[in-house]
Amino acid sequence: MRTILIPIAERGASTEPGVRPVARLGAVLVVTRYVVPAQESDEFRALAKPALEALVARPGCLGARVGRSVDDPSLWTLTTSWQSVGDYRRALSSYEVKLHAVPLMYRAVDEPTAFEDLIAWTPDGGLAEHDTARSGDAATSVRPGPGGR
């Protein structure tokens, strides 16, 4: 992955004295959404904590959080950030992650969860744009539909 750093000052924005606008490297954001009935929210939260702890213990994890929608309390997320998609995928192979995250998986919304950072901003790093890490032929792959077709 090639990273293009764009300090805030080069984008025409002002910076405070002593703040160095250097952007961080790209990362992978993983957002797993869950549907949890209200009467099961305490149980879900109790299961989510050890799942989060198992994930953050894996190499390459930059951070994690469990959240619930302020508009619909039945919608929850487990959101993690990783140095690379490889770190994320290796974490899923860990015994501890399998042991603690699988109890949550049956509630997960069936949709893609891993996203690469293409444009990111942080207070410490400023703005950074990143080239895609997807292979050139990634867009030609077909997700199997019902029945494996």
N, C-alpha and C positions, 0 to 999 in steps of 0.2 A: 504494500500500500504506500503510495506517495502522498505526503502531507504538504499542503500549501498553508503557510502561516500568514494570517492577515492581522497585524496589530491594529488595535482600535484607532490609533493616531493616523494610520494610512487610509482609514475609511472616512476621515473627516470629522470624527468625534474627538472631543477633548479628553485628556487623561489627567488625573490628579498628580501633583508632584510626588515623586518617589514610587509611583505605581508603574511597574514594568509590564507593558502589554504583550506578553508572550503567550501564545495559545498552546494548549496541550495536544497530545496526539489523539487521533480518533479512537473510538471505542465502540463496543457493541452494546446496545440497549436491549434488554429482554423484558417484555411486558406480557405477563400471563394473567388473563382475566378469569374470574370465577363468578358463578352465580350461587349464592348461599342464602337459603331461606332464613328469615329473621330468627326463627326458633333454633337454628343451628349455628348462629354467628359466634357464640361463646366457644363452642367446640372447634369451629374453623380457626378462630384466632389462636386457640391453644395448640392446634396442629401446625399453624403457620409459623409460629416462633421457632420450633426446632428445625423446620425446613429452611428458614432463613439463616439460622445459625450454621447449618450444614453447608449451605451455599457460600457464605462469606468466609468459611474456613478453607475453601479451595483456592489454589494458586490462580492469580489473574483476576479475581473478583475485586472490583473497585468500589462497590457499595451495593446496598440492598435496602428495600423497604416493603412493608405490607401496608396497603391502604384500602379504604372503603369509600365509595362514592358518597358525596354529600347530597346528591340528588336522589339516589336510589340505594338505600342501605343493603340491598341484596347483591350489589355488584362490588367485588373486591379485586385488588390486584396484588401480585407479587412482582416487584420490579427490581431487576438487577442490572448492573453495568459491569462489563468485562473488558479486559485489555484486547482480546481478540475472540473471534468466533471459535477458534480452536480451544481456547481456555474454557469457554462456556460448554462446548461439547464434551470436553474431557471431564468437566465437573459433573455432568449428567451421568457419567460412567462410574462415578465414585459410589462405593457401597453406602457410605453415610448419607449421601444425597438421595440415593434410591430408597433407603430405609425411611427417611423422614419426609421426602417430597411426594412419594407415590400416594400416600393417603389423601393428598390434596388433588391429585391429577384427575380423579373421576369427576370433579366439579369444574375443571378447566373448560373454558370455551374453546371449541375446536377451530383454531385459526393460527396463522403464522405468528410467532412470538418474538423472533430475533430480528433486530433492525440495526443497520450500521449507521454510525454518525456520519453525516455528509456536511452539515453545517452545525457548529456548536459555539456557544459562548459561555464563558465563566467569568466571574468577577476577577479572579486572579490571572486568567490567561487571555482574556479578550475573545475575539472572534477567530475561528479557524474553519477553513473549508478542507474537505478531504475527498480524494478521488475514491471511487467505489473499489471495493475489494472483490466484487463479484467477477467471475470469469466471463470472458467475452461471449460464451455460448450459454450463459445461465438463463437468458430470456427464451431460449429455444426449448428448454426442458418443459415437460408437461406434467402437471400434478395429476395423478390418477384420480378419476372420478369414481362414482359408486361402482362397485364390482371390480375395481382395479383397472378400469379402462381409461 
